[in-house]
Amino acid sequence: MLFLRYCLVVTSLLLVLPLASHAQIVDQLETIDVFLECDACNGNLVREEIPYVNYVRDPELAQVHIFVVRINTAGGSRFTFNFIGKQVFEDINNTITYTSLPTQTAQEIQEDLVKKIRIGLVGYLAHTDIADQMVLNVPQGDKKRAKATLSQEDDPWDFWLFEIYASGNMSLQSQRTTANVWSGLEAERVTEEYRIRLRPYYNFRLQTIKRDSLEPLVSRVERYGFNGSVVKSLGDHWSVGIFHNAMTDNFQNINWGTSLGPALEFNIFPYDEVARREFTIAYRTGYLYRDYLEETIFGQFNEHLLNQSLSVDLRIREPWGSVFAGLRGSHFFNDFSKNRLAFNSRLNWRVFKGLNMNVRGDFALINDQINLPKGDASLEDILLAQTQLATNYNVFLSAGLSYNFGSIYNNVVNTRL
């Protein structure tokens, strides 16, 4: 029995001593070095409101890496704050979420983001000299527990959110006049079970070019229509939906067009991990009707079609960077040669301390431009971008590097000229 007690005491000491040693090292800190990675945050405001930590220019120099991921919700945004401990705080991590309201102003959201960062840092600052100056102030108020979720009776709008938008611009020169108008309505209802989206829109562009002895060139591009969808969640990985579209677009030679069809999506990762990673496979099929402004290159004035598409998308957001890769293939059932294959990719990679790389590559094989008007496009149409041009491929590539070095600290706020 004595031997057993001796073994228990020795084992306990072996477990406690490393933790005590770790705490002793942390307690010697005056403050902590923080790297903030948040595209949505106002960095100046964060440094002004939380001046008692050191802000460093690279995550490799930090003791706490704050990695914030933003996902759009119905009118607002959900922010996931990942506090990643490094060096003396290795493996001491924390996660906080915050969802902004559609009625909040940009300044109110920024202030809430600062609050969440301040709360997340408390656990690390508790091991520094600043802990003696920290005060926890929680208003008493109503001590009754709030409901975890809203019920339908709590929300008179039944989770519907509406946004009406309208904007325009105009450019005037001695020989050229350009005017653009965008307007529309977005109605969305988001719950755990359903996501419903209704989006009517109207876009208009008018361009006039004066010529000395000739009639002015006038370009009028007009698009208006409606997009709608209903998507239902089927557990942690599956979802099913139906999509509808109606449109008029003289740039694409469409006098009137409509489409309707179902879709099925599978996410290899659970949907609750979407803030950091998602790998989706989606299948869509449907019916299309097109009534054309002019006879097409295939001799059609209108046509009824069936099509299908399959897309695979991978998105990863991590402290070392982000990756997106998407592959989509589609075709018409009446003619399999009328098809399209598109690949899109994005990479933002923190290679090593101070060096960042971003790469983008888009490639598409295009064989489904059935809406092109018959005959050659005029020089005026080409110069004024008034009609869609034929092509059997599209390629876009970009790459960039950035490297920063010098002082590791970035604490001072100075917005002067």
BELBEL-V402257 format. One record per residue. RES is the residue in one letter. SS is DSSP state (2 for helix, 1 for strand, 0 for the rest). PHI is phi in degrees with one decimal (999 if undefined). D_CENTER is the distance of its C-alpha to the mean C-alpha in Angstrom with 2 decimals. Layout:
RES/SS/PHI/D_CENTER, RES/SS/PHI/D_CENTER
//
This chain:
M/0/999/62.42, L/2/-61.8/62.61, F/2/-62.5/61.08, L/2/-65.3/58.14, R/2/-63.5/57.58, Y/2/-61.0/57.76, C/2/-63.2/55.08, L/2/-64.1/52.76, V/2/-64.7/53.28, V/2/-62.3/52.64, T/2/-62.1/49.48, S/2/-62.0/48.18, L/2/-63.4/48.93, L/2/-64.2/47.12, L/2/-79.3/43.95, V/2/-80.9/44.20, L/2/-57.7/45.26, P/2/-61.7/42.03, L/2/-67.6/40.04, A/2/-65.1/42.56, S/2/-62.2/42.44, H/2/-63.1/38.63, A/2/-64.2/38.87, Q/2/-64.7/41.66, I/2/-64.9/39.61, V/2/-64.7/36.66, D/2/-65.3/39.09, Q/0/-78.7/40.39, L/1/-74.3/37.16, E/0/-79.3/37.34, T/0/-153.2/33.56, I/0/-123.9/30.46, D/1/-94.7/28.38, V/1/-122.8/24.65, F/1/-113.2/21.70, L/1/-101.0/18.65, E/1/-117.5/15.27, C/0/-149.0/12.90, D/0/-65.2/11.00, A/0/-86.8/10.99, C/0/-88.1/14.67, N/0/-85.8/17.71, G/2/-59.0/19.60, N/2/-63.7/22.88, L/2/-65.0/22.78, V/2/-61.3/22.13, R/2/-68.1/25.07, E/2/-70.9/27.24, E/2/-83.4/26.77, I/0/-125.6/26.95, P/0/-86.1/29.55, Y/0/-91.7/31.35, V/0/-124.1/29.25, N/1/-93.9/29.07, Y/1/-97.5/25.77, V/1/-105.7/25.87, R/0/-90.2/24.18, D/0/-145.7/23.43, P/2/-62.5/22.48, E/2/-69.2/25.69, L/2/-95.1/27.68, A/0/-93.2/26.18, Q/0/-95.2/27.68, V/1/-135.1/24.53, H/1/-105.1/21.03, I/1/-98.3/18.42, F/1/-112.0/15.04, V/1/-112.5/12.30, V/1/-113.6/8.97, R/1/-113.1/6.81, I/1/-125.7/5.79, N/1/-70.1/6.59, T/0/-115.4/10.22, A/0/-73.0/13.06, G/0/93.2/13.17, G/0/-118.4/12.11, S/1/-145.5/9.72, R/1/-107.1/10.70, F/1/-106.7/11.24, T/1/-112.0/12.89, F/1/-96.1/15.47, N/1/-102.8/17.08, F/1/-96.9/20.47, I/1/-109.9/21.93, G/1/-78.3/25.64, K/0/-136.2/27.28, Q/2/55.6/30.87, V/2/-69.1/33.04, F/2/-102.5/30.20, E/0/-51.6/29.43, D/0/70.1/28.08, I/0/-99.8/27.81, N/0/-118.8/24.22, N/1/-153.1/22.63, T/1/-132.9/19.45, I/1/-130.2/18.74, T/1/-115.5/16.22, Y/1/-149.3/15.85, T/1/-118.3/14.57, S/0/-80.5/14.93, L/0/-96.1/16.92, P/0/-66.1/16.43, T/0/-89.3/19.85, Q/0/-77.4/19.20, T/0/-79.9/19.46, A/2/-60.5/17.29, Q/2/-67.3/20.27, E/2/-63.8/20.60, I/2/-64.7/17.08, Q/2/-61.1/17.84, E/2/-65.8/21.14, D/2/-68.0/19.77, L/2/-62.9/17.48, V/2/-61.9/20.72, K/2/-60.3/22.59, K/2/-65.8/20.40, I/2/-64.2/20.76, R/2/-61.8/24.46, I/2/-64.8/24.91, G/2/-66.3/23.30, L/2/-83.6/25.65, V/2/-57.4/28.76, G/2/-61.1/29.46, Y/2/-84.9/29.62, L/2/-68.0/31.52, A/0/-63.8/34.05, H/0/-101.3/35.46, T/1/-123.7/36.10, D/2/-64.5/38.69, I/2/-67.4/36.25, A/2/-56.3/36.65, D/2/-68.0/40.02, Q/2/-101.2/38.44, M/0/-81.9/35.72, V/0/-129.5/36.35, L/0/-97.5/34.64, N/0/-124.1/34.87, V/0/-115.8/33.83, P/0/-59.3/35.03, Q/0/-72.0/37.36, G/0/56.0/36.82, D/0/-80.1/36.98, K/0/-84.9/37.36, K/0/-70.9/36.65, R/0/-69.3/33.67, A/0/-78.9/30.78, K/0/-68.9/29.52, A/0/-71.3/26.60, T/0/-135.5/25.02, L/0/-78.0/25.59, S/0/-98.2/28.03, Q/2/-62.2/28.28, E/2/-69.3/31.23, D/2/-75.3/29.25, D/0/-119.4/26.87, P/0/-64.5/28.86, W/0/-89.1/25.85, D/0/54.7/25.45, F/0/70.2/21.66, W/1/-82.2/21.22, L/1/-129.4/19.04, F/1/-123.9/19.80, E/1/-139.6/18.61, I/1/-107.2/20.93, Y/1/-132.3/20.01, A/1/-157.6/22.29, S/1/-152.8/22.40, G/1/-162.6/24.66, N/1/-147.9/26.09, M/1/-143.3/29.38, S/1/-125.6/30.87, L/1/-120.1/34.68, Q/0/-131.8/36.81, S/0/-63.8/40.46, Q/0/-112.9/39.80, R/1/-138.9/36.28, T/1/-130.7/34.53, T/1/-132.5/30.92, A/1/-135.2/29.31, N/1/-131.1/25.87, V/1/-135.5/24.89, W/1/-128.3/21.68, S/1/-154.2/21.99, G/1/169.7/21.00, L/1/-134.7/20.41, E/1/-122.0/17.55, A/1/-118.7/18.94, E/1/-144.4/17.12, R/1/-126.1/18.70, V/1/-123.0/16.93, T/0/-131.7/19.20, E/0/-64.7/19.51, E/0/-95.9/21.37, Y/1/-131.9/19.95, R/1/-133.8/17.06, I/1/-115.3/18.63, R/1/-130.6/17.17, L/1/-130.9/19.61, R/1/-140.4/18.81, P/1/-78.0/21.84, Y/1/-150.8/21.44, Y/1/-148.2/23.80, N/1/-127.8/23.46, F/1/-145.1/26.52, R/1/-136.3/27.57, L/1/-125.7/31.19, Q/1/-131.8/32.57, T/1/-128.8/36.26, I/1/-120.4/38.08, K/0/-83.1/41.71, R/0/-128.6/44.41, D/0/-53.7/47.85, S/0/-111.2/50.19, L/0/-123.7/47.89, E/0/-64.0/45.84, P/0/-64.7/42.36, L/1/-85.6/39.43, V/1/-123.4/37.14, S/1/-117.2/33.73, R/1/-127.8/32.20, V/1/-113.8/28.87, E/1/-133.1/28.00, R/1/-132.7/25.29, Y/1/-154.0/25.06, G/1/174.1/24.30, F/1/-148.3/22.60, N/1/-120.7/19.80, G/1/-143.8/20.14, S/1/-156.3/19.27, V/1/-131.1/20.38, V/1/-122.7/18.94, K/1/-113.7/20.94, S/1/-78.3/20.22, L/1/-125.2/22.97, G/0/84.6/22.95, D/0/-80.3/20.68, H/0/-128.3/19.94, W/1/-108.1/20.78, S/1/-150.7/19.67, V/1/-134.4/21.47, G/1/-154.5/20.95, I/1/-134.3/22.56, F/1/-124.4/21.20, H/1/-135.6/23.15, N/1/-142.7/23.01, A/1/-139.0/25.68, M/1/-158.2/25.82, T/1/-130.2/28.12, D/1/-153.2/27.30, N/0/-73.6/30.22, F/0/-66.2/28.21, Q/0/-97.2/27.93, N/0/64.7/31.49, I/1/-111.0/30.51, N/1/-74.2/32.79, W/1/-157.5/31.39, G/1/-144.1/29.15, T/1/-147.9/27.89, S/1/-147.6/26.38, L/1/-153.2/26.24, G/1/-174.9/25.42, P/1/-88.7/24.25, A/1/-148.2/21.54, L/1/-135.0/21.43, E/1/-130.9/18.69, F/1/-125.4/19.40, N/1/-107.6/17.15, I/0/-61.2/19.28, F/0/-91.3/17.74, P/0/-60.2/18.04, Y/2/-64.7/15.20, D/2/-74.0/15.65, E/2/-101.6/14.43, V/0/-64.2/10.95, A/0/-64.2/9.64, R/0/-109.3/11.49, R/1/-157.6/12.25, E/1/-154.9/12.50, F/1/-138.9/14.98, T/1/-110.7/15.43, I/1/-124.6/18.35, A/1/-126.4/18.50, Y/1/-120.6/21.66, R/1/-133.1/22.22, T/1/-144.0/25.54, G/1/174.5/27.05, Y/1/-105.2/29.53, L/1/-129.1/29.24, Y/1/-127.3/31.73, R/1/-129.7/31.99, D/1/-114.0/34.58, Y/1/-96.2/34.75, L/0/-70.5/35.98, E/0/-130.3/38.01, E/0/-58.6/39.40, T/1/-83.8/37.02, I/0/-65.4/37.95, F/0/-102.7/38.82, G/0/74.7/41.18, Q/0/-107.8/39.15, F/0/-101.6/39.05, N/1/-159.3/37.11, E/1/-161.4/36.13, H/1/-108.4/34.90, L/1/-137.2/32.60, L/1/-123.4/31.00, N/1/-139.0/28.07, Q/1/-149.1/25.90, S/1/-148.4/22.87, L/1/-133.7/21.56, S/1/-131.2/18.17, V/1/-127.1/17.21, D/1/-128.6/13.73, L/1/-123.4/13.30, R/1/-130.9/10.34, I/1/-132.3/11.68, R/1/-125.1/10.66, E/1/-135.5/14.04, P/0/-57.6/16.03, W/0/-79.7/17.41, G/1/144.8/14.19, S/1/-143.6/11.54, V/1/-135.6/12.33, F/1/-134.2/11.14, A/1/-143.0/14.09, G/1/-136.2/14.64, L/1/-126.6/18.10, R/1/-136.8/19.13, G/1/-124.7/22.74, S/1/-149.1/24.38, H/1/-163.0/27.91, F/1/-95.8/30.37, F/0/-68.4/33.00, N/0/-73.3/35.89, D/1/-155.3/35.43, F/1/-66.3/33.54, S/1/-73.9/33.88, K/1/-87.5/31.43, N/1/-142.3/28.29, R/1/-149.7/25.09, L/1/-130.1/23.45, A/1/-129.5/20.17, F/1/-126.2/18.52, N/1/-127.3/15.27, S/1/-146.7/14.50, R/1/-139.4/12.75, L/1/-139.9/14.32, N/1/-119.4/14.14, W/1/-130.9/17.23, R/1/-87.4/19.36, V/1/-64.2/22.66, F/1/-158.4/24.99, K/0/-50.4/25.85, G/0/90.8/24.91, L/1/-105.4/23.83, N/1/-124.9/20.27, M/1/-131.7/19.48, N/1/-132.7/16.69, V/1/-135.3/17.34, R/1/-135.3/16.00, G/1/-144.5/18.05, D/1/-124.3/18.04, F/1/-145.5/21.20, A/1/-142.3/22.48, L/1/-100.1/25.98, I/1/-116.0/26.62, N/0/-136.4/29.65, D/0/-128.9/28.69, Q/0/-83.8/29.21, I/0/-74.4/31.81, N/0/-90.9/31.27, L/0/-63.9/32.62, P/1/-70.2/35.77, K/0/-67.8/39.07, G/0/93.9/40.61, D/0/-85.9/39.43, A/0/-70.5/37.04, S/0/-73.7/38.99, L/2/-61.6/38.58, E/2/-64.1/37.55, D/2/-63.1/34.75, I/2/-68.9/33.45, L/2/-67.3/33.73, L/0/-92.7/32.18, A/0/50.7/29.35, Q/0/-96.9/30.75, T/0/-144.3/30.52, Q/0/-76.1/28.56, L/0/-102.5/30.30, A/0/-75.4/31.14, T/0/-159.2/29.67, N/0/-110.0/29.65, Y/1/-160.7/26.86, N/1/-145.8/23.94, V/1/-131.1/22.99, F/1/-138.9/20.61, L/1/-132.9/20.74, S/1/-152.7/19.79, A/1/-153.1/20.39, G/1/-156.2/20.83, L/1/-129.2/22.32, S/1/-141.0/22.69, Y/1/-138.9/25.24, N/0/-123.5/26.18, F/0/-152.9/29.37, G/0/117.9/31.88, S/0/-59.6/31.95, I/0/-79.6/29.70, Y/1/-98.0/29.41, N/0/-145.7/27.17, N/0/-95.3/28.43, V/0/-78.8/29.85, V/0/-105.3/28.24, N/0/-146.6/29.84, T/0/-104.7/28.41, R/0/-71.2/31.71, L/0/-60.3/32.34
//
